[in-house]
Amino acid sequence: MLLKKNLTALAASMLLLSSVSVLAANYKIDKQGQHAFVEFRIKHLGYSWVYGSFKDFDGSFSFDETDLTKNKVNVTINTASVDTNHTERDKHLRSSAFLNVDKHKQATFKSTEVKKAGDGYAIIGDLTLNGVTKPVTLDAKLIGQGNDPWGNYRAGFEAHGNITLKDFAIKTDLGPASQQVELIISVEGVREK
């Protein structure tokens, strides 16, 4: 009986260790098949919201639930891929009045720290947009993780944050209700083998 208990405890320990090793991993963001989104919204005159997204971006993240110091996020966005479902507005957003995509073709986010925050995580990092780098905090939650039908292991997160336009040298004044942009990010990563 004692041998059986010891073997059960050993098996449970091995299972726990194997699950921890699954968590300590690097993931490539899965951009294919609509599994990742970088979206934003801003108030329009204080009466409604204008929604938009960046259609072309790439990135990776490291995730370890047991040692948050190992967690990292790196994302690169091609700013010309901005899309608000309105051609003339998108041209205006690409101009020097906003994103200045001819001069600043990419925006980047690189995390500097990940820490526990309630039932989620605070991802602190440097956002470079329109040639300006500022610290930004994203509130993130693990949506889920596990094996997929194609032999890969995946983890998915959702994150939210806010940036102020003038902090990133965007001087166009859209009115008092439209000084901040809300970021809405949803990513699914495939663990690197």
PyMOL commands that set and color helices and strands:
alter all, ss='L'
color gray80, all
select helices_A, chain A and resi 2-23+32-34+68-70+79-81+87-94+165-168+176-178
alter helices_A, ss='H'
color red, helices_A
select strands_A, chain A and resi 25-29+37-44+48-54+57-63+72-78+82-83+106-117+120-129+132-147+153-164+180-191
alter strands_A, ss='S'
color yellow, strands_A
deselect
rebuild
show_as cartoon
